[in-house]
Amino acid sequence: MEKFKFEKLIIWQKVMDLGEEMNSLTEKFPKKEMFNLSAQLMRAIDSVALNISEGSIGQSNPEQNRFIGYAIRSLAEVVTCLHKAKRRNYFSEDIFIKQYDTSYHLMNMMIAFRKNLR
């Protein structure tokens, strides 16, 4: 039941899935990170999905392009949080690589999507 334009976007669907994976990961972080890295990672991944959806609703191509730009920057923040969590040994190298590769793939999808808006 997709009634909104953004719900049909593969990039939005994939970011929503990644957000749930990130949520599961952050639940395993130490309690000391609850209001720090965990919260920052969740805000960043949620911001990616929120900006994709906000940009797709009744916006012109330049406006949607701007919001995709925000989403791309938020995804870069997610990747930095992943690096920080890996350095702090909050998850394995395998988990890092999986999330990193997914983020990289999404970044490329968003860049291609943005190019098509011009």
N, C-alpha and C positions, 0 to 999 in steps of 0.2 A: 504494500500500500504506500506508494510514493506519490505524494501530492506536491512536494516542493522540488524545484529544479535541482537544488544541490544534492538531494537524496539520490539522484540518478548518476551523479558524478563518481566515477571509480576512485578518483583521488580522495574524495570525502569519505567514501566507504572504507578505503584502506586506512586512512588516518583514524577513523573511528575504531577500527580493529586494533591498530597499533596502540591507541589510547588505553584500551582495555588490557592489552599485554603489559603496558607500562604500569598500569594500576596494580596488576598482580605482582610485578617486580618490586614496586615501591613498598608494598605491604611487608616484604621481607627485609627491608632496610632496618638498621638499628633505630630504636625509639628516638635517639638524639637527633635523627634526621627528619623527624615528622614535620617540623615547621621550617626546615631548611631545604636540603636537597630533594627530599621526597615531594614536598609541596611545590618547589620550583619546577621539577620535572613534570608534574601533573599540570601545573598552570601552563607550561610551554606547549605540551602536547594538546591540551584542550584548546589553546589559542590557535593552533594550526587548523583544527576542525571548525572552530568558530569563525575564523577569518575567511575560510573557503565558503562557508554557508552565507555569511554576511555579504560577501562580494557578489554572490550569484543572484541575489534577490533584487530584481528590478533595477540593476545597475547598468550603466553604460560600460562598454569594453574598457575604457581607461580607468573607470572606477573599480571594476572587477580586477583589472591588472594590478591596481594599487593594493587591494586586499590580498591577492595571491602573493604579492611581495611581502606583506606582513606575515603571511603563513610560512613563506620560505625562511624568513628570519627567525620565526619561532621554531621551525624545525632545526635550524642550525643551533639554537639554544638547547633543544632536546639532545642533539648529538654531543654537545659540550657536557651536559649533565650525565650522559652515558659514560663519557670518558672519566669524569670525576668519580662516578660510582665504581667503575672498573678499578681505578687507581686506589680506591678505598677498600677494594676486595669485597664489594657487596654482592657480586655475582661472578660467575665463571667467564673465562675467555670465550667459550662457545656461545653463551647467552649474549655477551657483548657483540660478537661478530654477527649473530643473527639479527639483533636489533639495529646494529650499525648498517648492515646491508639493506635491511628493510627501509631504514631512513634514507639511505643513499638512493634507492630505487624511487622512493616517493619524491625526493628532491628533484630528480630528473624528470619525473612525471609532471610535477608542478611547473618546472621551467618550460617544458614543452607546451603545457596547457597555456601558460602565460604568453608564449610566443605566438600561439594561434589567436590570441585576443587582439593582436596588433593589426 
